[in-house]
Amino acid sequence: MRLLVTIVLGVLGVLPGAGGAPTQSSVRFAVIGDSGTGDRVQYEVARQMVAARTRMPFELVIMLGDNIYGHQGPDDFVQKFERPYKPLLDAGVRFYAALGNHDNEHNRFYGPFNMGGERYYTYTVKNVRFFVLDSDYLDPKQRTWIENALRNAGDDWKICYFHHPLYSDGGRHGSQVDLRVVLEPMFVKYDVNVVFSGHDHIYERLKPQNGVHYFVAGAAGQLRKGDVRPSEMTAAAFAQDQSFVLVDITGDDMTFEAISRAGQIVDSGVIHREARP
Amino acid sequence: MTRAFRFAIDHYLFLPVGAAVALSWANNWPASYFTFAHRVSFMVNDVGMALFFALMTREVVEAAAPDGALHTWRRLMLAVAAASGGCLGAVLVYLGYLQMGDESSVLAPGWPIVCATDVAFTYFVASNICSQRVIPFLVLTAIVSNAIGLVVLELRYPIGEIHAGAGIALSMVAITAAVVMRRCDVRSFWPYVLVSGAISWFGLFLTGLHPALALVPIVPFLPRTSRTRRFMVDAPLGARDALSRFHRTWKYPGHLVLFMFGLTNAGVVLRGVGTGTWAIAIAALAGKPAGTLLALAFAVAAGLRLPRHVTWRDMIVVALVSSTGFTFALFFATVAFPVGPVLNEAKLGALLTIGVSVLATAVAKLLRAGRFAERAVRRRASAPEYVGV
């Protein structure tokens, strides 16, 4: 019932916490995946992000990989990143990128991606800690790193993001079960709240799996139209147009909206963080 | 049942059966399959495969001995040339294919995978389609290709924390112990395996090299009796030397290891096919045969000779057969890439290289090379002669 009310309010654009000035403790960010095509639709999605920011002034954008497609020279960074997101960059919005299979690993040195030259890294914004993984190359060293980082994190919210989805009903790729077997036990053990991934060029929100909320948001540039095969684990899905996600974390609640290229809210809701002993 | 088991052993079918079970399991019940594979992969890939590589080393030791099937430096030189050319051709095609897309950064580190040749699989394919005269050359080429790939992999992808000093010291102790045992005429293979082998395993592990190769430097020290033999046949029942006893004792467990290797590593999600899959398959299909044949042409032009009674048509078939990576390509892939979608792509490519053997059979038939030439001769000999009226 609560979810239904939330969705209705979200569609009406009157969701509490989704607009207005940020409170002292709120963390607001946008989520884009598989964005770097450099074509018209990427720019249109970027314009919707700018429009959404007037309503919900987010301070950072997390990028789920495949940030730059095709050739990856200096001009490409301009055409596929700097130009479409220029209003956001000019407003001081910071981007934090994860690497996808179409990204050159040297892109981690590109300043505006804020990766600090690392394939995997962590950072904190207020009471939210983000863990960024390189799912292309989840070697033992990275596995040890993420386990230690999660164990040592005492933040209220733990959010992981990386390119390949552990759960997905996307028709082209679907769930990466081999990665899930390795990562999910850590996510459950160390109380990760939310996981964002891309790779499948759709939007999907999954029902909580072992207490963890999963999103697929790989349609901020690319789109595989209609490529969703809803299953019993699907909570909501949208694959008719490009999309991105807006998130507001205030206290124990994470409010989210998935917004299409046309500016329509296609999914929304609130995730309540259970207090853990 | 016993006959079926015997047939499976004789035709190295345990690995393909394990691979087939894994494919079905991974695509129907992926969660349980990958949980299983994750749990057993260390025991199978790092411990069990030591036995497989030991048995392969035993084949090489027997065959490279003065009375063995692969002896003489001329054979070796030609095989080295063919293998080097094959690896180079495959790697160039692999990297070239990747350059056409934008996933080179992620997939390029997998280039040693395309050097792999499945020794046992190609041997059995070649036994059925090639002339017997060409088989020692084929096997030697396969061994050299794998040696090239393994050396590159071991140098490029050290495993775990590296303690090179301690690791090298332990490896030296292991080899020295084997030498001493050989000098002291220790005739049982057990001390070689349990003492030298175990120390060697830890030595390689600490050095960052793959511990599955632990018995490779130890097996050559096992005492053997001189005899004339063919490649990849059982040790004679009466043979009492350590190498033969080692083979008799571990042959069946070796097949179990191969089954488990197929079961643990060949389970790939079929819709995980990607650029890496095609890059490996095309490198095996085009790059490796082309590189092998070009290198052979250069070697012959430089003065080396093809094996006696072997034609270029035979060599075309050999070049194709030796491009089947299968087991070794799967193994190389697990070393080059960690668990995840990239490894899945690479493994699919490794499995697709089996198709090159099918192509080789078709080409052999088309060219009437190897066994097909012999059959054609037999048919001509048995055909009734027509006398014009």
Interface residues (C-beta under 8 A of the other chain):
Chain A: Y69 G70 H71 Q72 N101 H102 D103 N104 E105 H106 S135 D136 Y137 L138 D139 P140 Q142 H164 R172 H173 G174 S175 Q176 V177 D178 L179 R180 V181 V182 H199
Chain B: P30 A31 Y33 F34 T35 A37 H38 D102 E103 S104 S105 V106 G160 V269 R271 G272 G274 F337 P338 V339 G340 P341 V342 L343 N344
